[in-house]
Amino acid sequence: MTGAASIAAWKFWPENGLWNSCRPGTPRALARHPAAVAAWDGLDAAQVWDSHAHLVGIGDSSSGIQLNPRMTSLASPSYYARRAFFLNAGCAYGSEGNVDMAYVRRLAGLLDGMKRGAKVMLFAFERAYGEDGHRDDARTAFHVPDGYAREVAREHARVFEWVASIHPYRADCVRALEEAKRDGARGIKWLPSAMGIDPASPRCDRFYEAAARLKLPIISHAGKERAVESDYTQDYGNPLRLRRALDAGVRVVVAHCASMGEDRDIDKGQNGPYVESFSLFARLMQDKRYEKNLFGDIAALPQINRAGFLPEVIERTEWHPRLLNGSDYPLPGVMPLFSTRKLVDMGLLAESVAEVLQEIRPHNPLLFDFVLKRHLRSGNKALSAGIFETRRFFEAQ
């Protein structure tokens, strides 16, 4: 069943309701439940870095976070709703005057429910830029500065690492990359359709040369983007457009394995047919030229709108050494996005595990995501332990 068909066939009231109840802490009984304990079997917690998490806020501190006015206006209901859901998912909604810090405290606290040594990698989020290299504030959904991600990671060094976000059209992009590497950034985050980045543009070449030289991987969203509305074309998320970076020797992580939506098959010409984005990612993974520098992350794959591709990802064990786990936090706290009942019905999850996951989720969506993925099965296959030990990938610099 494809990702599109799976969501069309799965209409129900969310099993956890619409809103995250944000229950405090992770009860010892849940953290020590056999299903939670078993999730750590065969793993070195010090190597477990959640490689895909978002730093969210509204700029009510010295963070420098900026939101597009549409995100705070009821006149733009889709933007407004996204902001409300994300803040609620991170248990910062309603924390008047303290949203930025409430979000960070909650996320740091969730790590207390994980084994000591585990970390989360926090993503900065770049502004949109036009083709002339100038900022495009009107089309920027939100901006989370590199400096803020860096300082939060330094302040909570036991539980956080950070990932910079730098637009390749900026005049100072190479200098910004060098500064990010010097300051401990583990990679670069892109969401091309929201930032106005065409990964196949020659404008990116000097950026790619620097990223390859500095050994900084690019983590780039691919496939359809729904979490962040954009005035730019979704075509920028076509996995095939990342070939230019790969050919330049950059390590590229295709976020979500491009597991949602369709993109044009530009290998058959600029007017080629639209096919599932996942199939284009699979084509790249099968290309022997990219065996050393193409990777995918499994962030958000258990969501109801992506779960149709889980069996193939689980069963293609030859991909596993090139897959990285990430939670896409705070999305595991957006209650309507996940259904353990669906995963049970698909034969991917034992009902007994689904029951305890429902208890864990209101307390600790991060632990929920981790335990869920560690218990997924398709036939007699599971996601390999190495997928969760991502630290070695990001330290190979």
C-alpha positions in Angstrom: 0.0 0.0 0.0 1.4 3.4 -1.0 1.8 6.3 1.4 -1.0 8.2 -0.3 -3.4 5.2 -0.3 -2.7 4.4 3.3 -3.8 7.8 4.6 -6.9 7.8 2.3 -7.9 4.4 3.7 -7.4 5.4 7.4 -10.0 7.8 8.6 -10.7 7.7 12.3 -10.7 9.8 15.4 -7.1 10.0 16.7 -6.5 7.3 19.3 -4.7 9.9 21.5 -7.1 12.7 20.7 -6.2 16.0 19.0 -4.0 17.5 21.7 -0.9 16.4 23.6 -1.8 16.3 27.3 1.8 16.9 28.2 1.9 14.7 31.2 5.0 15.3 33.3 8.0 13.0 33.4 8.3 9.4 32.4 6.9 7.1 35.1 9.5 4.6 36.2 7.1 1.8 35.5 6.9 2.8 31.9 10.6 3.5 31.5 11.3 0.0 32.9 8.5 -1.8 31.1 9.9 -4.9 29.3 9.0 -3.4 25.9 11.0 -0.2 26.7 13.9 -2.1 28.1 14.0 -4.4 25.2 14.2 -1.4 22.8 17.8 -0.8 24.1 19.0 -4.4 23.5 22.1 -4.4 21.4 22.5 -0.7 21.5 25.3 1.5 23.0 23.3 4.5 24.3 26.3 6.8 23.9 26.0 6.2 20.1 22.3 6.9 20.0 21.8 10.4 18.6 18.4 11.3 17.3 19.5 12.8 14.0 16.3 14.8 13.2 14.7 17.2 15.7 13.5 20.7 15.4 14.2 23.7 17.7 10.9 25.5 18.0 9.8 28.8 19.6 8.2 32.2 19.0 11.1 34.5 19.8 10.0 35.5 23.3 13.6 35.2 24.5 17.0 36.3 23.2 16.8 33.4 20.7 16.4 35.5 17.6 13.6 33.2 16.4 11.3 35.0 14.0 7.8 33.9 12.7 6.0 35.0 9.6 3.1 37.2 10.7 0.7 34.7 9.1 1.6 32.1 11.8 0.1 34.3 14.5 -3.0 35.5 12.5 -6.4 33.8 12.5 -6.7 35.3 9.0 -4.3 32.6 7.9 -5.8 29.6 9.5 -3.5 26.9 8.1 -0.4 28.8 9.3 -2.0 29.5 12.6 -3.0 25.9 13.2 0.5 24.6 12.4 2.0 26.9 15.0 -0.5 25.8 17.6 0.0 22.1 16.9 3.8 22.3 17.0 3.9 24.3 20.2 1.4 22.0 21.8 3.4 19.0 20.6 6.4 20.4 22.3 4.4 21.3 25.5 5.1 25.0 25.1 1.7 26.2 23.9 0.2 28.6 26.4 3.5 29.3 28.2 3.1 33.1 27.8 6.4 35.0 27.7 8.3 31.7 28.2 7.6 29.6 25.1 11.2 29.4 23.8 12.5 28.2 27.2 9.6 25.9 27.9 10.1 24.1 24.7 13.8 23.5 25.4 13.2 22.4 29.0 10.5 20.0 28.0 12.8 18.4 25.3 15.8 18.2 27.6 13.5 16.6 30.2 12.4 13.9 27.8 16.0 12.7 27.5 15.8 11.8 31.2 13.4 9.1 30.1 16.0 7.7 27.7 19.2 5.9 28.7 22.0 8.2 29.8 24.3 9.0 26.9 21.5 9.4 24.3 21.3 12.8 22.6 19.1 14.8 20.3 20.4 16.8 17.3 18.7 20.2 17.2 18.0 21.8 13.8 18.4 25.5 13.1 16.1 26.7 10.3 17.3 29.2 7.6 15.3 32.1 6.1 14.2 31.9 2.5 16.5 33.7 -0.1 15.8 34.8 -3.6 17.9 33.8 -6.6 19.6 37.2 -6.3 21.1 36.0 -2.9 19.0 38.5 -0.9 16.7 37.5 2.1 13.1 37.0 1.2 11.4 37.7 4.5 7.9 37.7 3.0 8.3 34.1 1.9 10.1 32.9 5.1 7.8 30.8 7.2 10.0 31.1 10.3 13.7 31.5 11.2 15.6 29.7 13.9 19.2 31.1 13.9 22.3 29.0 13.9 23.5 30.9 16.9 20.5 29.9 19.0 20.8 26.2 18.1 24.5 26.4 19.0 24.0 28.0 22.3 21.2 25.7 23.4 23.4 22.7 22.5 26.3 24.2 24.5 24.1 24.9 27.5 22.8 21.4 27.5 25.8 19.5 26.1 24.9 16.3 27.9 21.8 15.8 25.8 22.0 18.0 22.7 24.1 18.4 19.5 23.2 20.9 16.8 22.8 21.2 13.1 23.2 24.5 11.2 20.9 25.7 8.4 22.6 27.8 5.7 21.2 28.9 2.4 23.5 28.2 -0.5 22.5 31.4 -2.4 23.9 33.6 0.4 26.9 35.7 -0.6 28.6 34.6 2.6 27.5 30.9 2.5 31.0 29.5 2.5 32.2 31.6 5.4 29.0 30.6 7.3 29.7 27.0 6.7 33.3 27.3 8.0 32.0 29.1 11.1 29.4 26.4 11.7 32.0 23.7 11.4 34.3 25.6 13.8 31.4 26.0 16.3 30.6 22.3 16.4 27.8 21.9 13.9 27.3 18.3 12.9 25.6 19.0 9.6 23.4 21.3 7.5 19.6 21.2 7.4 17.7 22.2 4.3 14.0 22.2 3.5 14.3 23.3 -0.1 10.6 24.0 -0.9 10.3 26.3 2.2 13.7 28.0 1.8 13.7 28.6 -1.9 16.6 26.2 -2.6 17.0 24.4 -5.9 19.5 21.7 -5.1 20.2 21.2 -8.8 21.1 24.8 -9.4 24.7 25.8 -10.3 24.3 28.5 -7.6 24.9 25.7 -5.1 28.3 24.6 -6.5 30.5 26.7 -4.2 28.4 25.6 -1.2 28.8 21.9 -2.2 32.6 22.3 -2.7 32.9 23.7 0.8 30.5 21.2 2.4 32.6 18.3 0.8 35.8 19.9 1.9 34.5 20.4 5.5 32.9 17.0 5.6 29.6 18.5 6.7 26.6 16.4 5.6 23.5 18.0 4.2 20.2 16.7 5.6 17.6 17.7 3.0 13.9 17.2 3.0 12.7 15.4 -0.1 9.2 14.5 -1.3 6.1 16.5 -0.5 6.3 18.9 2.4 3.2 19.5 4.5 4.5 20.7 7.9 5.8 24.0 6.6 3.7 26.0 4.1 5.6 27.6 1.3 5.2 29.9 -1.7 8.0 28.1 -3.5 7.6 25.1 -5.7 7.4 21.6 -4.3 9.6 20.6 -7.2 12.6 21.6 -5.2 12.0 18.6 -3.0 12.6 16.1 -5.9 15.2 13.6 -4.7 16.8 13.5 -8.2 17.7 17.2 -7.8 20.2 16.2 -5.0 22.4 14.5 -7.6 24.4 17.7 -8.0 25.4 17.6 -4.4 26.2 13.9 -4.5 28.3 14.3 -7.7 30.3 17.0 -5.8 31.2 14.5 -3.1 28.8 15.8 -0.4 27.3 13.3 2.0 23.6 13.8 1.6 20.9 12.5 4.0 17.5 12.3 2.3 15.1 13.1 5.1 12.1 10.7 5.5 13.4 8.6 2.6 11.2 10.9 0.5 8.3 8.9 1.7 5.4 11.2 0.8 4.1 12.7 -2.4 5.0 12.5 -6.1 7.8 14.2 -8.1 8.5 14.5 -11.8 10.8 11.8 -13.2 13.2 14.2 -14.7 15.5 11.4 -15.8 12.9 11.1 -18.6 13.0 14.7 -19.4 11.8 18.0 -17.9 8.2 16.9 -18.7 8.6 13.4 -17.5 5.8 11.6 -15.7 5.0 12.1 -12.0 5.9 9.1 -9.9 6.1 8.4 -6.2 9.0 10.4 -4.6 10.0 7.3 -2.7 10.7 5.4 -6.0 13.1 8.2 -7.0 14.9 7.9 -3.7 15.1 4.1 -4.2 16.6 4.7 -7.6 19.3 6.9 -6.1 20.0 4.3 -3.4 20.5 1.6 -6.1 23.0 3.8 -8.0 26.5 2.4 -7.2 28.1 5.8 -7.7 26.4 7.0 -4.5 27.0 4.1 -2.2 29.5 6.0 -0.1 27.7 9.4 0.2 23.9 8.9 -0.1 21.9 8.1 3.0 18.3 8.3 4.2 16.7 9.1 7.5 13.6 7.3 8.8 12.2 10.3 10.6 8.4 10.3 10.6 8.1 7.0 8.7 5.6 5.5 11.1 3.2 8.4 10.6 -0.1 7.5 9.1 0.7 9.4 5.9 4.1 7.6 5.4 3.6 4.2 7.0 2.8 2.5 3.7 6.5 2.5 2.9 7.7 1.0 6.2 7.6 -2.7 5.0 9.9 -2.0 2.1 12.3 0.1 4.2 12.4 -2.6 6.9 12.8 -5.5 4.4 15.5 -3.8 2.3 18.3 -4.8 4.7 20.9 -3.8 2.2 19.9 -0.2 2.8 20.2 -0.4 6.6 23.9 0.6 6.9 22.9 3.8 5.1 19.8 4.7 7.2 19.8 7.0 10.2 17.1 7.2 12.9 15.5 10.6 13.7 12.2 11.4 15.5 11.3 14.6 13.6 10.4 15.9 17.1 8.0 17.6 18.0 5.9 15.7 15.4 5.6 12.5 17.6 3.7 14.8 20.0 1.2 15.8 17.3 -1.4 13.3 18.3 -3.3 12.8 15.0 -0.2 11.9 13.0 0.3 8.5 14.5 -1.8 5.4 15.0 -0.4 2.3 16.6 -3.7 0.6 15.8 -2.9 1.0 12.1 0.6 -0.4 12.5 -0.9 -3.4 14.3 -3.5 -3.9 11.5 -0.6 -3.7 9.0 1.2 -6.6 10.8 4.1 -4.3 11.7 3.6 -4.0 15.5 2.5 -6.5 18.2 -0.7 -5.4 19.9 0.9 -5.9 23.4 3.6 -3.3 22.4 1.0 -0.9 21.0 -0.8 -0.9 24.4 2.3 0.2 26.3 3.2 2.7 23.6 -0.1 4.4 24.1 0.7 4.9 27.8 4.2 6.2 27.0 3.3 8.7 24.4 1.5 11.4 26.5 4.5 11.4 28.9 7.4 11.1 26.5 6.8 11.3 22.7 10.5 10.9 22.1 10.6 7.6 23.9 7.4 6.6 22.2 9.0 7.1 18.8 12.2 5.2 19.7 10.5 2.2 21.3 8.0 2.0 18.4 10.6 1.8 15.8 12.7 -0.7 17.7 9.7 -3.0 17.8 8.6 -2.7 14.2 8.6 -6.0 12.2 7.9 -6.9 8.6 7.9 -10.6 8.3 11.0 -11.7 10.2 12.9 -8.5 9.6 13.4 -5.5 11.8 15.2 -2.2 11.6 18.9 -2.9 12.3 20.5 -1.6 15.5 23.0 0.4 13.5 20.3 2.7 12.2 19.9 4.0 15.7 23.6 4.4 16.5 24.1 7.5 14.3 26.9 9.2 16.3 29.6 7.5 14.2 28.1 9.0 11.0 28.2 12.5 12.4 31.6 12.2 13.9 33.1 10.9 10.7 34.3 14.4 9.9 
